């Protein structure tokens, strides 16, 4: 596709429910990142994939958060037992690791609201 | 842990003015620095990427500089336009992670 896409654009869920957020990166981009952005803040790193594997998941806040990228393209961020504090915009970015450049291209985000 | 600070938090200027946005970071061991703009309710749009070995990058009316040793970057916007109104974010890459500042909210008044 032309850019990074994320679905859904908005998700409202009740506390305690399970949610999945999807990211479709730019075709051919091997690196994929998930971030979380709260109102008035910059994006906060969650996890980085290089191909199919999670190269760095140190930003995941706890074990309720998990992400996969089984075929090295589309990624899904999964949140179990959602809490109101999980409400934020979840952003996905991808990079083509060319000549050491890690320029990131972001999707429009998924706004998650936990009621 | 890398910390990124952006000053000012908000800026309002009349159309046509030149302006400078500032970004500072605490650890000079970075791979690169990237400037983004974010429009309300939208994702981030990449403006400029500066590798750690570079001093500046230019794109149109935008010029970004990097002084790695002092932990500073500036984004210069020439002849500002109302369409430049947005939040501007800088991010530094250290290791596998990118660290973002909280942004500067720019308003250009027609």
Contacts between the chains, C-beta under 8 A, distances in Angstrom:
chain1	res1	chain2	res2	distance
A	4	B	43	7.7
A	33	B	98	7.1
A	35	B	100	8.0
A	40	B	102	7.0
A	41	B	102	5.6
A	42	B	4	7.3
A	42	B	89	5.5
A	42	B	91	7.5
A	42	B	100	3.2
A	42	B	101	5.4
A	42	B	102	5.0
A	42	B	103	5.9
A	43	B	44	7.4
A	43	B	89	7.7
A	43	B	91	7.8
A	43	B	98	8.0
A	43	B	100	5.0
A	44	B	100	7.4
A	45	B	97	4.7
A	45	B	98	6.1
A	45	B	99	7.2
A	48	B	96	4.9
A	48	B	97	7.0
A	55	B	96	5.7
A	56	B	95	7.4
A	56	B	96	3.9
A	56	B	97	6.5
A	58	B	97	7.5
A	59	B	97	6.9
A	91	B	43	6.1
A	91	B	44	7.1
A	93	B	44	7.7
A	100	B	31	7.7
A	100	B	51	7.3
A	101	B	32	7.4
A	101	B	49	6.7
A	101	B	51	7.2
A	102	B	31	6.7
A	102	B	32	6.3
A	102	B	93	5.6
A	102	B	98	8.0
A	103	B	34	6.5
A	103	B	46	6.1
A	103	B	49	4.5
A	104	B	34	6.5
A	104	B	44	7.9
A	104	B	46	6.7
A	104	B	91	7.7
A	104	B	98	6.8
A	105	B	46	6.3
A	106	B	36	7.5
A	106	B	43	4.3
A	106	B	44	4.1
A	106	B	45	7.4
A	106	B	46	7.6
A	107	B	43	5.4
A	108	B	42	6.1
A	108	B	43	4.3
A	109	B	42	7.7
A	109	B	43	5.1
